[in-house]
Amino acid sequence: MRMGAGMGGGLLGAILGGRSRNSGGGGSGLMRMGGAAVLTALAARAYKAWQAQQAEAVSSGRAAPSQMPEPPQPTAQTVAADDHPFGLAVVRAMIAAAKADGSIDGVERERIFAEVEKLELDHEEKGFVFQALEGQSDPMAIAKLATNDSQKAELYLASRLVATPDTAAERAWLDALAHSLNMPAGLRQSLDTQAQEAAAAVAAAQGTQA
């Protein structure tokens, strides 16, 4: 797969394109501008914020020292647990999250198909994207694609940019994904905050430019 560091920002933006609930479409603009680099940066920022909170809790005696997950590292060129590029795992996670509240509509499908055709993907890689569109929205299967803490954080964050907890179905899906990833509650909350703030910032910038 040749998505590179940009990880098909247009494709990821297309997946988010119809998700108007995400702070006025801010998530779509976010992914179009940065792709994988955005996910890595936001995940690292979320980790640092959570690490600071944990350190403060330990120093104040409110919590005992515990083993921390590894801080996020760039994952665009790494391999997922299924031996395919991790960028493909992120795409699959976002599609699954988009389907959490039902299904992807015809307009969203056409937008995704158009972006897939722009990428230099081979037949197998295109097949994985199309299978994700037709397959079940299984958070456990998505979680199994992660090989380390960095990938876990980015899979959750990418999914969170798509599925917002404003419906019971999306909230349940994100809960199931976080559980399957064995993600600490504090780190999940920090990732949620980063997703909300980033999407809102992009939406505000787009509104200013309009």
C-alpha positions in Angstrom: 0.0 0.0 0.0 1.4 3.4 -1.0 -0.5 5.8 1.2 2.7 7.0 2.8 2.8 9.5 5.7 -0.3 11.3 4.4 -2.2 8.0 4.6 -4.7 9.0 1.9 -5.9 12.1 3.6 -8.5 12.5 0.9 -9.8 9.0 1.5 -10.0 9.5 5.2 -11.7 12.9 4.7 -14.1 11.2 2.4 -15.0 8.7 5.1 -15.7 11.6 7.4 -17.2 13.8 4.7 -20.8 13.0 5.5 -20.4 12.8 9.2 -21.8 16.4 9.9 -22.3 15.7 13.6 -18.5 15.9 14.1 -18.4 19.6 15.0 -19.7 20.8 11.7 -17.5 18.5 9.6 -14.3 19.5 11.3 -13.0 16.0 11.4 -13.2 15.8 7.6 -11.0 18.9 7.1 -8.6 17.6 9.8 -7.9 14.4 8.0 -7.7 16.0 4.5 -5.0 18.4 5.8 -2.8 15.8 7.6 -3.8 12.2 7.4 -1.6 9.9 9.5 0.5 12.8 10.8 -2.5 14.3 12.4 -3.5 11.1 14.2 0.1 10.6 15.5 0.3 14.2 16.8 -3.1 14.1 18.5 -2.4 10.7 20.0 1.0 11.9 21.4 -0.6 15.0 22.8 -3.4 13.0 24.5 -0.8 10.6 26.0 1.3 13.5 27.4 -1.8 15.1 29.0 -2.8 11.8 30.5 0.7 11.1 31.7 0.8 14.5 33.5 -2.5 13.7 35.1 -1.2 10.3 36.3 2.0 11.8 37.7 0.0 14.4 39.6 -2.3 11.8 41.0 0.7 9.7 42.2 2.5 12.7 43.7 -0.5 13.7 45.6 -1.1 10.2 46.9 -4.4 9.8 45.1 -3.1 6.9 43.0 -0.4 4.3 43.2 2.3 4.1 40.6 1.4 1.9 37.6 2.9 0.8 34.3 2.1 3.3 31.6 1.4 2.4 28.0 4.2 3.3 25.5 3.9 6.9 24.2 2.6 7.0 20.6 5.2 6.8 17.8 4.8 7.4 14.1 2.9 4.5 12.7 2.2 5.4 9.0 4.9 3.1 7.7 4.4 0.2 10.2 2.5 -3.0 9.8 -0.7 -4.0 11.6 -1.4 -7.4 13.2 -2.8 -8.7 9.9 0.6 -8.1 8.2 -0.9 -5.3 6.0 0.1 -1.6 6.3 -1.2 0.1 9.4 -2.7 2.9 7.2 -5.1 0.3 5.9 -6.1 -0.7 9.4 -7.0 3.0 10.1 -9.1 3.2 7.0 -10.9 0.0 8.1 -11.4 1.4 11.6 -12.9 4.6 10.3 -15.3 2.8 7.9 -16.4 0.5 10.7 -17.0 3.5 13.0 -19.0 5.2 10.3 -21.3 2.2 10.2 -21.7 2.1 13.9 -25.1 3.9 13.8 -26.4 1.9 10.9 -24.8 2.0 7.5 -22.9 4.2 5.2 -25.3 5.8 2.7 -25.0 5.9 -1.1 -23.4 9.4 -1.2 -20.8 8.4 1.4 -20.0 5.2 -0.6 -19.6 7.1 -3.8 -17.3 9.6 -2.2 -15.1 6.8 -0.7 -15.0 4.9 -4.0 -13.9 8.0 -5.8 -11.0 8.6 -3.4 -9.9 4.9 -3.5 -9.5 5.2 -7.3 -7.2 8.2 -6.8 -4.8 6.1 -4.7 -2.1 3.8 -6.0 -3.6 0.7 -4.5 -3.3 -2.8 -5.9 -6.4 -5.0 -6.4 -5.9 -6.7 -3.0 -5.7 -3.4 -1.2 -8.7 -2.0 -2.9 -10.5 -5.2 -2.0 -9.8 -4.7 1.7 -11.4 -1.2 1.6 -14.5 -2.5 -0.3 -14.8 -5.5 2.1 -14.8 -3.0 5.0 -17.6 -1.2 3.4 -19.7 -4.3 3.0 -18.6 -6.2 6.2 -19.8 -6.0 9.8 -18.9 -3.1 12.0 -17.0 -5.3 14.6 -15.0 -3.3 17.1 -13.3 -6.4 18.4 -12.0 -7.2 14.9 -10.7 -3.6 14.6 -8.9 -3.8 18.0 -7.1 -7.0 16.9 -5.4 -5.1 14.2 -3.2 -3.2 16.7 0.2 -4.6 17.6 1.2 -2.0 20.2 0.0 0.9 22.4 0.7 3.5 19.6 -1.5 1.7 17.2 -4.2 1.2 19.8 -4.3 4.9 20.5 -4.5 5.8 16.8 -7.2 3.2 16.0 -9.3 4.6 18.8 -8.7 8.2 17.9 -9.5 7.6 14.2 -12.7 5.9 15.2 -13.6 8.7 17.6 -13.2 11.3 14.8 -16.0 9.4 13.0 -18.3 8.0 15.7 -19.3 10.6 18.2 -21.0 9.5 21.5 -24.2 11.4 20.6 -26.2 8.3 19.8 -26.6 5.1 21.9 -25.2 3.0 19.0 -22.1 5.0 18.4 -21.5 5.3 22.2 -21.8 1.6 22.6 -19.5 0.9 19.6 -16.8 3.2 21.0 -17.2 1.6 24.5 -16.7 -1.8 22.9 -13.7 -0.7 21.0 -12.0 0.8 24.0 -12.7 -2.3 26.0 -11.3 -4.6 23.3 -8.2 -2.4 23.1 -7.8 -2.7 26.9 -7.5 1.1 27.0 -7.2 2.9 30.4 -10.2 5.1 31.1 -8.0 8.2 31.6 -6.2 7.8 28.3 -9.5 7.3 26.5 -10.8 10.5 28.0 -7.7 12.3 26.9 -8.1 11.0 23.3 -11.7 12.0 23.3 -10.7 15.5 24.3 -8.1 15.8 21.6 -10.6 14.6 19.0 -13.2 17.1 20.1 -10.8 20.1 20.3 -9.1 19.4 17.0 -12.4 18.9 15.1 -13.8 22.1 16.6 -10.7 24.1 15.8 -10.8 23.0 12.1 -14.5 23.7 11.9 -13.9 27.2 13.3 -11.1 27.8 10.8 -13.3 26.6 7.9 -16.1 29.0 9.1 -13.6 31.9 9.1 -12.5 31.2 5.6 -16.0 30.9 4.2 
